[in-house]
Amino acid sequence: MGMPQGMEWIVIFVVVLLLFGAKKIPELARGLGKSMGEFKKAREEFEREIKHSEAEASKSDDEVKIKEVAGKEPREI
């Protein structure tokens, strides 16, 4: 059971055409395109937030290390 081949796509297209009509198909495709665009934007925003959080976490870790080192008393030699 794989992907539909030539004749199967034609049958699927005819069934969709009969169910929704020729006027509704462009509207459905437009809605699907907008939905995919919104999903892509949301995914990119999520990835941007994750990268920003990682950068803040590593910056915070570096600051803690600096404060730990700076807070120690100098040793006399």
PDB file of N, CA, C and O in Angstrom:
ATOM      1  N   MET A   1       0.860  -1.175   0.000  1.00  0.00           N
ATOM      2  CA  MET A   1       0.000   0.000   0.000  1.00  0.00           C
ATOM      3  C   MET A   1       0.902   1.232   0.000  1.00  0.00           C
ATOM      4  O   MET A   1       1.331   1.678   1.064  1.00  0.00           O
ATOM      5  N   GLY A   2       1.189   1.773  -1.142  1.00  0.00           N
ATOM      6  CA  GLY A   2       2.070   2.935  -1.256  1.00  0.00           C
ATOM      7  C   GLY A   2       1.302   4.177  -1.645  1.00  0.00           C
ATOM      8  O   GLY A   2       0.092   4.279  -1.440  1.00  0.00           O
ATOM      9  N   MET A   3       2.026   5.109  -2.206  1.00  0.00           N
ATOM     10  CA  MET A   3       1.429   6.351  -2.681  1.00  0.00           C
ATOM     11  C   MET A   3       0.557   6.062  -3.906  1.00  0.00           C
ATOM     12  O   MET A   3       0.831   5.141  -4.676  1.00  0.00           O
ATOM     13  N   PRO A   4      -0.507   6.875  -4.072  1.00  0.00           N
ATOM     14  CA  PRO A   4      -1.356   6.696  -5.260  1.00  0.00           C
ATOM     15  C   PRO A   4      -0.572   6.972  -6.544  1.00  0.00           C
ATOM     16  O   PRO A   4       0.290   7.850  -6.578  1.00  0.00           O
ATOM     17  N   GLN A   5      -0.876   6.226  -7.581  1.00  0.00           N
ATOM     18  CA  GLN A   5      -0.218   6.380  -8.878  1.00  0.00           C
ATOM     19  C   GLN A   5      -1.158   7.114  -9.834  1.00  0.00           C
ATOM     20  O   GLN A   5      -2.237   7.538  -9.420  1.00  0.00           O
ATOM     21  N   GLY A   6      -0.780   7.269 -11.081  1.00  0.00           N
ATOM     22  CA  GLY A   6      -1.472   8.063 -12.095  1.00  0.00           C
ATOM     23  C   GLY A   6      -2.993   8.012 -12.084  1.00  0.00           C
ATOM     24  O   GLY A   6      -3.642   9.020 -11.806  1.00  0.00           O
ATOM     25  N   MET A   7      -3.569   6.851 -12.382  1.00  0.00           N
ATOM     26  CA  MET A   7      -5.027   6.731 -12.490  1.00  0.00           C
ATOM     27  C   MET A   7      -5.707   6.971 -11.139  1.00  0.00           C
ATOM     28  O   MET A   7      -6.812   7.512 -11.091  1.00  0.00           O
ATOM     29  N   GLU A   8      -5.065   6.579 -10.062  1.00  0.00           N
ATOM     30  CA  GLU A   8      -5.649   6.776  -8.733  1.00  0.00           C
ATOM     31  C   GLU A   8      -5.781   8.267  -8.409  1.00  0.00           C
ATOM     32  O   GLU A   8      -6.768   8.685  -7.804  1.00  0.00           O
ATOM     33  N   TRP A   9      -4.782   9.071  -8.812  1.00  0.00           N
ATOM     34  CA  TRP A   9      -4.865  10.525  -8.597  1.00  0.00           C
ATOM     35  C   TRP A   9      -6.028  11.128  -9.367  1.00  0.00           C
ATOM     36  O   TRP A   9      -6.711  12.022  -8.868  1.00  0.00           O
ATOM     37  N   ILE A  10      -6.253  10.643 -10.578  1.00  0.00           N
ATOM     38  CA  ILE A  10      -7.363  11.152 -11.392  1.00  0.00           C
ATOM     39  C   ILE A  10      -8.698  10.838 -10.716  1.00  0.00           C
ATOM     40  O   ILE A  10      -9.582  11.691 -10.652  1.00  0.00           O
ATOM     41  N   VAL A  11      -8.837   9.620 -10.217  1.00  0.00           N
ATOM     42  CA  VAL A  11     -10.071   9.234  -9.526  1.00  0.00           C
ATOM     43  C   VAL A  11     -10.268  10.094  -8.281  1.00  0.00           C
ATOM     44  O   VAL A  11     -11.379  10.553  -8.017  1.00  0.00           O
ATOM     45  N   ILE A  12      -9.216  10.315  -7.523  1.00  0.00           N
ATOM     46  CA  ILE A  12      -9.311  11.148  -6.325  1.00  0.00           C
ATOM     47  C   ILE A  12      -9.731  12.567  -6.703  1.00  0.00           C
ATOM     48  O   ILE A  12     -10.594  13.152  -6.049  1.00  0.00           O
ATOM     49  N   PHE A  13      -9.125  13.125  -7.757  1.00  0.00           N
ATOM     50  CA  PHE A  13      -9.469  14.470  -8.194  1.00  0.00           C
ATOM     51  C   PHE A  13     -10.932  14.566  -8.617  1.00  0.00           C
ATOM     52  O   PHE A  13     -11.609  15.535  -8.273  1.00  0.00           O
ATOM     53  N   VAL A  14     -11.429  13.572  -9.360  1.00  0.00           N
ATOM     54  CA  VAL A  14     -12.823  13.567  -9.805  1.00  0.00           C
ATOM     55  C   VAL A  14     -13.767  13.499  -8.606  1.00  0.00           C
ATOM     56  O   VAL A  14     -14.775  14.204  -8.576  1.00  0.00           O
ATOM     57  N   VAL A  15     -13.455  12.668  -7.628  1.00  0.00           N
ATOM     58  CA  VAL A  15     -14.302  12.554  -6.433  1.00  0.00           C
ATOM     59  C   VAL A  15     -14.331  13.884  -5.680  1.00  0.00           C
ATOM     60  O   VAL A  15     -15.396  14.326  -5.250  1.00  0.00           O
ATOM     61  N   VAL A  16     -13.179  14.520  -5.517  1.00  0.00           N
ATOM     62  CA  VAL A  16     -13.122  15.818  -4.838  1.00  0.00           C
ATOM     63  C   VAL A  16     -13.913  16.853  -5.622  1.00  0.00           C
ATOM     64  O   VAL A  16     -14.642  17.651  -5.033  1.00  0.00           O
ATOM     65  N   LEU A  17     -13.780  16.848  -6.929  1.00  0.00           N
ATOM     66  CA  LEU A  17     -14.517  17.774  -7.787  1.00  0.00           C
ATOM     67  C   LEU A  17     -16.022  17.581  -7.636  1.00  0.00           C
ATOM     68  O   LEU A  17     -16.769  18.557  -7.565  1.00  0.00           O
ATOM     69  N   LEU A  18     -16.467  16.336  -7.587  1.00  0.00           N
ATOM     70  CA  LEU A  18     -17.892  16.052  -7.432  1.00  0.00           C
ATOM     71  C   LEU A  18     -18.402  16.439  -6.045  1.00  0.00           C
ATOM     72  O   LEU A  18     -19.520  16.936  -5.909  1.00  0.00           O
ATOM     73  N   LEU A  19     -17.585  16.212  -5.017  1.00  0.00           N
ATOM     74  CA  LEU A  19     -18.021  16.524  -3.656  1.00  0.00           C
ATOM     75  C   LEU A  19     -18.081  18.022  -3.388  1.00  0.00           C
ATOM     76  O   LEU A  19     -19.037  18.500  -2.777  1.00  0.00           O
ATOM     77  N   PHE A  20     -17.085  18.764  -3.830  1.00  0.00           N
ATOM     78  CA  PHE A  20     -16.987  20.167  -3.465  1.00  0.00           C
ATOM     79  C   PHE A  20     -17.371  21.127  -4.586  1.00  0.00           C
ATOM     80  O   PHE A  20     -17.689  22.283  -4.304  1.00  0.00           O
ATOM     81  N   GLY A  21     -17.355  20.708  -5.802  1.00  0.00           N
ATOM     82  CA  GLY A  21     -17.671  21.592  -6.918  1.00  0.00           C
ATOM     83  C   GLY A  21     -16.453  22.384  -7.344  1.00  0.00           C
ATOM     84  O   GLY A  21     -15.501  22.549  -6.582  1.00  0.00           O
ATOM     85  N   ALA A  22     -16.498  22.871  -8.572  1.00  0.00           N
ATOM     86  CA  ALA A  22     -15.345  23.564  -9.147  1.00  0.00           C
ATOM     87  C   ALA A  22     -15.070  24.899  -8.461  1.00  0.00           C
ATOM     88  O   ALA A  22     -13.920  25.336  -8.418  1.00  0.00           O
ATOM     89  N   LYS A  23     -16.104  25.561  -7.921  1.00  0.00           N
ATOM     90  CA  LYS A  23     -15.907  26.869  -7.278  1.00  0.00           C
ATOM     91  C   LYS A  23     -15.280  26.742  -5.899  1.00  0.00           C
ATOM     92  O   LYS A  23     -14.566  27.649  -5.471  1.00  0.00           O
ATOM     93  N   LYS A  24     -15.520  25.669  -5.207  1.00  0.00           N
ATOM     94  CA  LYS A  24     -15.013  25.503  -3.839  1.00  0.00           C
ATOM     95  C   LYS A  24     -13.558  25.058  -3.789  1.00  0.00           C
ATOM     96  O   LYS A  24     -12.869  25.337  -2.807  1.00  0.00           O
ATOM     97  N   ILE A  25     -13.076  24.379  -4.811  1.00  0.00           N
ATOM     98  CA  ILE A  25     -11.711  23.842  -4.792  1.00  0.00           C
ATOM     99  C   ILE A  25     -10.661  24.942  -4.622  1.00  0.00           C
ATOM    100  O   ILE A  25      -9.759  24.778  -3.801  1.00  0.00           O
ATOM    101  N   PRO A  26     -10.736  26.066  -5.366  1.00  0.00           N
ATOM    102  CA  PRO A  26      -9.746  27.129  -5.134  1.00  0.00           C
ATOM    103  C   PRO A  26      -9.815  27.707  -3.723  1.00  0.00           C
ATOM    104  O   PRO A  26      -8.786  28.041  -3.135  1.00  0.00           O
ATOM    105  N   GLU A  27     -11.030  27.824  -3.179  1.00  0.00           N
ATOM    106  CA  GLU A  27     -11.172  28.320  -1.809  1.00  0.00           C
ATOM    107  C   GLU A  27     -10.544  27.352  -0.811  1.00  0.00           C
ATOM    108  O   GLU A  27      -9.875  27.777   0.131  1.00  0.00           O
ATOM    109  N   LEU A  28     -10.756  26.069  -1.012  1.00  0.00           N
ATOM    110  CA  LEU A  28     -10.160  25.066  -0.131  1.00  0.00           C
ATOM    111  C   LEU A  28      -8.643  25.091  -0.226  1.00  0.00           C
ATOM    112  O   LEU A  28      -7.950  25.000   0.787  1.00  0.00           O
ATOM    113  N   ALA A  29      -8.126  25.215  -1.450  1.00  0.00           N
ATOM    114  CA  ALA A  29      -6.674  25.261  -1.637  1.00  0.00           C
ATOM    115  C   ALA A  29      -6.090  26.520  -0.997  1.00  0.00           C
ATOM    116  O   ALA A  29      -5.022  26.469  -0.387  1.00  0.00           O
ATOM    117  N   ARG A  30      -6.780  27.637  -1.132  1.00  0.00           N
ATOM    118  CA  ARG A  30      -6.319  28.891  -0.524  1.00  0.00           C
ATOM    119  C   ARG A  30      -6.301  28.760   0.999  1.00  0.00           C
ATOM    120  O   ARG A  30      -5.339  29.173   1.648  1.00  0.00           O
ATOM    121  N   GLY A  31      -7.353  28.190   1.563  1.00  0.00           N
ATOM    122  CA  GLY A  31      -7.402  27.982   3.008  1.00  0.00           C
ATOM    123  C   GLY A  31      -6.306  27.053   3.491  1.00  0.00           C
ATOM    124  O   GLY A  31      -5.705  27.278   4.542  1.00  0.00           O
ATOM    125  N   LEU A  32      -6.051  26.009   2.721  1.00  0.00           N
ATOM    126  CA  LEU A  32      -4.972  25.074   3.065  1.00  0.00           C
ATOM    127  C   LEU A  32      -3.621  25.776   3.014  1.00  0.00           C
ATOM    128  O   LEU A  32      -2.779  25.567   3.887  1.00  0.00           O
ATOM    129  N   GLY A  33      -3.411  26.607   1.995  1.00  0.00           N
ATOM    130  CA  GLY A  33      -2.162  27.362   1.885  1.00  0.00           C
ATOM    131  C   GLY A  33      -1.960  28.319   3.047  1.00  0.00           C
ATOM    132  O   GLY A  33      -0.859  28.423   3.589  1.00  0.00           O
ATOM    133  N   LYS A  34      -3.029  29.022   3.431  1.00  0.00           N
ATOM    134  CA  LYS A  34      -2.936  29.943   4.570  1.00  0.00           C
ATOM    135  C   LYS A  34      -2.632  29.185   5.861  1.00  0.00           C
ATOM    136  O   LYS A  34      -1.835  29.633   6.685  1.00  0.00           O
ATOM    137  N   SER A  35      -3.271  28.045   6.023  1.00  0.00           N
ATOM    138  CA  SER A  35      -3.026  27.235   7.222  1.00  0.00           C
ATOM    139  C   SER A  35      -1.581  26.771   7.286  1.00  0.00           C
ATOM    140  O   SER A  35      -0.958  26.801   8.347  1.00  0.00           O
ATOM    141  N   MET A  36      -1.053  26.344   6.150  1.00  0.00           N
ATOM    142  CA  MET A  36       0.343  25.894   6.111  1.00  0.00           C
ATOM    143  C   MET A  36       1.282  27.055   6.399  1.00  0.00           C
ATOM    144  O   MET A  36       2.294  26.875   7.076  1.00  0.00           O
ATOM    145  N   GLY A  37       0.961  28.249   5.894  1.00  0.00           N
ATOM    146  CA  GLY A  37       1.772  29.430   6.171  1.00  0.00           C
ATOM    147  C   GLY A  37       1.773  29.787   7.648  1.00  0.00           C
ATOM    148  O   GLY A  37       2.822  30.107   8.209  1.00  0.00           O
ATOM    149  N   GLU A  38       0.615  29.736   8.280  1.00  0.00           N
ATOM    150  CA  GLU A  38       0.519  30.027   9.711  1.00  0.00           C
ATOM    151  C   GLU A  38       1.286  28.990  10.530  1.00  0.00           C
ATOM    152  O   GLU A  38       1.948  29.327  11.512  1.00  0.00           O
ATOM    153  N   PHE A  39       1.192  27.737  10.119  1.00  0.00           N
ATOM    154  CA  PHE A  39       1.929  26.681  10.813  1.00  0.00           C
ATOM    155  C   PHE A  39       3.431  26.921  10.706  1.00  0.00           C
ATOM    156  O   PHE A  39       4.160  26.752  11.683  1.00  0.00           O
ATOM    157  N   LYS A  40       3.892  27.314   9.524  1.00  0.00           N
ATOM    158  CA  LYS A  40       5.314  27.585   9.316  1.00  0.00           C
ATOM    159  C   LYS A  40       5.763  28.759  10.185  1.00  0.00           C
ATOM    160  O   LYS A  40       6.831  28.703  10.795  1.00  0.00           O
ATOM    161  N   LYS A  41       4.955  29.825  10.247  1.00  0.00           N
ATOM    162  CA  LYS A  41       5.294  30.974  11.085  1.00  0.00           C
ATOM    163  C   LYS A  41       5.383  30.568  12.558  1.00  0.00           C
ATOM    164  O   LYS A  41       6.308  30.970  13.264  1.00  0.00           O
ATOM    165  N   ALA A  42       4.421  29.774  13.011  1.00  0.00           N
ATOM    166  CA  ALA A  42       4.419  29.332  14.401  1.00  0.00           C
ATOM    167  C   ALA A  42       5.642  28.478  14.711  1.00  0.00           C
ATOM    168  O   ALA A  42       6.242  28.610  15.777  1.00  0.00           O
ATOM    169  N   ARG A  43       6.008  27.604  13.782  1.00  0.00           N
ATOM    170  CA  ARG A  43       7.183  26.758  13.966  1.00  0.00           C
ATOM    171  C   ARG A  43       8.453  27.598  14.043  1.00  0.00           C
ATOM    172  O   ARG A  43       9.305  27.365  14.899  1.00  0.00           O
ATOM    173  N   GLU A  44       8.579  28.579  13.145  1.00  0.00           N
ATOM    174  CA  GLU A  44       9.761  29.443  13.151  1.00  0.00           C
ATOM    175  C   GLU A  44       9.838  30.262  14.436  1.00  0.00           C
ATOM    176  O   GLU A  44      10.922  30.441  14.992  1.00  0.00           O
ATOM    177  N   GLU A  45       8.699  30.762  14.910  1.00  0.00           N
ATOM    178  CA  GLU A  45       8.667  31.524  16.161  1.00  0.00           C
ATOM    179  C   GLU A  45       9.087  30.641  17.337  1.00  0.00           C
ATOM    180  O   GLU A  45       9.843  31.071  18.208  1.00  0.00           O
ATOM    181  N   PHE A  46       8.590  29.404  17.353  1.00  0.00           N
ATOM    182  CA  PHE A  46       8.951  28.462  18.404  1.00  0.00           C
ATOM    183  C   PHE A  46      10.451  28.184  18.385  1.00  0.00           C
ATOM    184  O   PHE A  46      11.096  28.192  19.433  1.00  0.00           O
ATOM    185  N   GLU A  47      11.012  27.939  17.197  1.00  0.00           N
ATOM    186  CA  GLU A  47      12.451  27.686  17.085  1.00  0.00           C
ATOM    187  C   GLU A  47      13.258  28.898  17.530  1.00  0.00           C
ATOM    188  O   GLU A  47      14.292  28.751  18.181  1.00  0.00           O
ATOM    189  N   ARG A  48      12.786  30.110  17.179  1.00  0.00           N
ATOM    190  CA  ARG A  48      13.471  31.329  17.575  1.00  0.00           C
ATOM    191  C   ARG A  48      13.467  31.486  19.106  1.00  0.00           C
ATOM    192  O   ARG A  48      14.472  31.877  19.700  1.00  0.00           O
ATOM    193  N   GLU A  49      12.331  31.178  19.727  1.00  0.00           N
ATOM    194  CA  GLU A  49      12.245  31.260  21.188  1.00  0.00           C
ATOM    195  C   GLU A  49      13.175  30.244  21.861  1.00  0.00           C
ATOM    196  O   GLU A  49      13.813  30.557  22.866  1.00  0.00           O
ATOM    197  N   ILE A  50      13.251  29.045  21.317  1.00  0.00           N
ATOM    198  CA  ILE A  50      14.140  28.021  21.874  1.00  0.00           C
ATOM    199  C   ILE A  50      15.592  28.480  21.782  1.00  0.00           C
ATOM    200  O   ILE A  50      16.338  28.373  22.756  1.00  0.00           O
ATOM    201  N   LYS A  51      15.999  28.989  20.621  1.00  0.00           N
ATOM    202  CA  LYS A  51      17.381  29.462  20.457  1.00  0.00           C
ATOM    203  C   LYS A  51      17.670  30.623  21.386  1.00  0.00           C
ATOM    204  O   LYS A  51      18.761  30.711  21.950  1.00  0.00           O
ATOM    205  N   HIS A  52      16.699  31.523  21.554  1.00  0.00           N
ATOM    206  CA  HIS A  52      16.872  32.671  22.447  1.00  0.00           C
ATOM    207  C   HIS A  52      17.032  32.186  23.898  1.00  0.00           C
ATOM    208  O   HIS A  52      17.880  32.689  24.635  1.00  0.00           O
ATOM    209  N   SER A  53      16.227  31.222  24.289  1.00  0.00           N
ATOM    210  CA  SER A  53      16.317  30.676  25.644  1.00  0.00           C
ATOM    211  C   SER A  53      17.659  29.992  25.871  1.00  0.00           C
ATOM    212  O   SER A  53      18.255  30.131  26.939  1.00  0.00           O
ATOM    213  N   GLU A  54      18.140  29.252  24.869  1.00  0.00           N
ATOM    214  CA  GLU A  54      19.443  28.591  24.991  1.00  0.00           C
ATOM    215  C   GLU A  54      20.557  29.616  25.134  1.00  0.00           C
ATOM    216  O   GLU A  54      21.481  29.429  25.924  1.00  0.00           O
ATOM    217  N   ALA A  55      20.468  30.705  24.364  1.00  0.00           N
ATOM    218  CA  ALA A  55      21.491  31.746  24.436  1.00  0.00           C
ATOM    219  C   ALA A  55      21.481  32.411  25.810  1.00  0.00           C
ATOM    220  O   ALA A  55      22.540  32.676  26.380  1.00  0.00           O
ATOM    221  N   GLU A  56      20.285  32.683  26.346  1.00  0.00           N
ATOM    222  CA  GLU A  56      20.192  33.284  27.673  1.00  0.00           C
ATOM    223  C   GLU A  56      20.725  32.348  28.743  1.00  0.00           C
ATOM    224  O   GLU A  56      21.387  32.786  29.684  1.00  0.00           O
ATOM    225  N   ALA A  57      20.438  31.057  28.601  1.00  0.00           N
ATOM    226  CA  ALA A  57      20.899  30.078  29.585  1.00  0.00           C
ATOM    227  C   ALA A  57      22.417  29.985  29.580  1.00  0.00           C
ATOM    228  O   ALA A  57      23.032  29.927  30.645  1.00  0.00           O
ATOM    229  N   SER A  58      23.029  29.968  28.409  1.00  0.00           N
ATOM    230  CA  SER A  58      24.491  29.883  28.357  1.00  0.00           C
ATOM    231  C   SER A  58      25.114  31.180  28.858  1.00  0.00           C
ATOM    232  O   SER A  58      26.166  31.149  29.496  1.00  0.00           O
ATOM    233  N   LYS A  59      24.485  32.319  28.582  1.00  0.00           N
ATOM    234  CA  LYS A  59      24.975  33.603  29.086  1.00  0.00           C
ATOM    235  C   LYS A  59      24.879  33.624  30.607  1.00  0.00           C
ATOM    236  O   LYS A  59      25.795  34.085  31.288  1.00  0.00           O
ATOM    237  N   SER A  60      23.776  33.127  31.129  1.00  0.00           N
ATOM    238  CA  SER A  60      23.569  33.078  32.569  1.00  0.00           C
ATOM    239  C   SER A  60      24.602  32.169  33.223  1.00  0.00           C
ATOM    240  O   SER A  60      25.134  32.504  34.282  1.00  0.00           O
ATOM    241  N   ASP A  61      24.892  31.025  32.612  1.00  0.00           N
ATOM    242  CA  ASP A  61      25.899  30.111  33.147  1.00  0.00           C
ATOM    243  C   ASP A  61      27.271  30.771  33.185  1.00  0.00           C
ATOM    244  O   ASP A  61      28.014  30.613  34.154  1.00  0.00           O
ATOM    245  N   ASP A  62      27.606  31.514  32.127  1.00  0.00           N
ATOM    246  CA  ASP A  62      28.890  32.210  32.075  1.00  0.00           C
ATOM    247  C   ASP A  62      28.981  33.263  33.175  1.00  0.00           C
ATOM    248  O   ASP A  62      30.029  33.413  33.803  1.00  0.00           O
ATOM    249  N   GLU A  63      27.880  34.000  33.415  1.00  0.00           N
ATOM    250  CA  GLU A  63      27.874  35.022  34.455  1.00  0.00           C
ATOM    251  C   GLU A  63      28.052  34.393  35.834  1.00  0.00           C
ATOM    252  O   GLU A  63      28.752  34.945  36.683  1.00  0.00           O
ATOM    253  N   VAL A  64      27.426  33.248  36.058  1.00  0.00           N
ATOM    254  CA  VAL A  64      27.554  32.565  37.347  1.00  0.00           C
ATOM    255  C   VAL A  64      29.000  32.133  37.564  1.00  0.00           C
ATOM    256  O   VAL A  64      29.537  32.285  38.661  1.00  0.00           O
ATOM    257  N   LYS A  65      29.630  31.596  36.523  1.00  0.00           N
ATOM    258  CA  LYS A  65      31.026  31.173  36.644  1.00  0.00           C
ATOM    259  C   LYS A  65      31.925  32.368  36.938  1.00  0.00           C
ATOM    260  O   LYS A  65      32.827  32.276  37.772  1.00  0.00           O
ATOM    261  N   ILE A  66      31.687  33.480  36.264  1.00  0.00           N
ATOM    262  CA  ILE A  66      32.494  34.690  36.490  1.00  0.00           C
ATOM    263  C   ILE A  66      32.313  35.172  37.922  1.00  0.00           C
ATOM    264  O   ILE A  66      33.289  35.530  38.582  1.00  0.00           O
ATOM    265  N   LYS A  67      31.091  35.185  38.404  1.00  0.00           N
ATOM    266  CA  LYS A  67      30.826  35.635  39.771  1.00  0.00           C
ATOM    267  C   LYS A  67      31.470  34.701  40.794  1.00  0.00           C
ATOM    268  O   LYS A  67      31.968  35.157  41.823  1.00  0.00           O
ATOM    269  N   GLU A  68      31.463  33.401  40.519  1.00  0.00           N
ATOM    270  CA  GLU A  68      32.092  32.451  41.426  1.00  0.00           C
ATOM    271  C   GLU A  68      33.593  32.713  41.515  1.00  0.00           C
ATOM    272  O   GLU A  68      34.172  32.718  42.601  1.00  0.00           O
ATOM    273  N   VAL A  69      34.204  32.927  40.369  1.00  0.00           N
ATOM    274  CA  VAL A  69      35.646  33.169  40.337  1.00  0.00           C
ATOM    275  C   VAL A  69      35.962  34.529  40.958  1.00  0.00           C
ATOM    276  O   VAL A  69      36.908  34.650  41.736  1.00  0.00           O
ATOM    277  N   ALA A  70      35.191  35.534  40.626  1.00  0.00           N
ATOM    278  CA  ALA A  70      35.443  36.894  41.126  1.00  0.00           C
ATOM    279  C   ALA A  70      35.179  36.979  42.628  1.00  0.00           C
ATOM    280  O   ALA A  70      35.798  37.794  43.313  1.00  0.00           O
ATOM    281  N   GLY A  71      34.291  36.172  43.141  1.00  0.00           N
ATOM    282  CA  GLY A  71      33.936  36.231  44.547  1.00  0.00           C
ATOM    283  C   GLY A  71      34.977  35.591  45.461  1.00  0.00           C
ATOM    284  O   GLY A  71      34.933  35.819  46.670  1.00  0.00           O
ATOM    285  N   LYS A  72      35.892  34.816  44.944  1.00  0.00           N
ATOM    286  CA  LYS A  72      36.894  34.151  45.759  1.00  0.00           C
ATOM    287  C   LYS A  72      37.964  35.144  46.177  1.00  0.00           C
ATOM    288  O   LYS A  72      38.299  36.070  45.438  1.00  0.00           O
ATOM    289  N   GLU A  73      38.475  34.942  47.332  1.00  0.00           N
ATOM    290  CA  GLU A  73      39.556  35.793  47.853  1.00  0.00           C
ATOM    291  C   GLU A  73      40.857  35.468  47.128  1.00  0.00           C
ATOM    292  O   GLU A  73      41.143  34.305  46.845  1.00  0.00           O
ATOM    293  N   PRO A  74      41.642  36.500  46.828  1.00  0.00           N
ATOM    294  CA  PRO A  74      42.925  36.224  46.190  1.00  0.00           C
ATOM    295  C   PRO A  74      43.866  35.511  47.178  1.00  0.00           C
ATOM    296  O   PRO A  74      43.845  35.778  48.379  1.00  0.00           O
ATOM    297  N   ARG A  75      44.655  34.636  46.662  1.00  0.00           N
ATOM    298  CA  ARG A  75      45.591  33.878  47.500  1.00  0.00           C
ATOM    299  C   ARG A  75      46.914  34.629  47.580  1.00  0.00           C
ATOM    300  O   ARG A  75      47.359  35.259  46.621  1.00  0.00           O
ATOM    301  N   GLU A  76      47.512  34.540  48.732  1.00  0.00           N
ATOM    302  CA  GLU A  76      48.842  35.123  48.887  1.00  0.00           C
ATOM    303  C   GLU A  76      49.878  34.066  48.572  1.00  0.00           C
ATOM    304  O   GLU A  76      49.786  32.917  49.006  1.00  0.00           O
ATOM    305  N   ILE A  77      50.840  34.477  47.825  1.00  0.00           N
ATOM    306  CA  ILE A  77      51.898  33.519  47.443  1.00  0.00           C
ATOM    307  C   ILE A  77      53.125  33.763  48.239  1.00  0.00           C
ATOM    308  O   ILE A  77      54.123  33.063  48.065  1.00  0.00           O
TER     309      ILE A  77
END
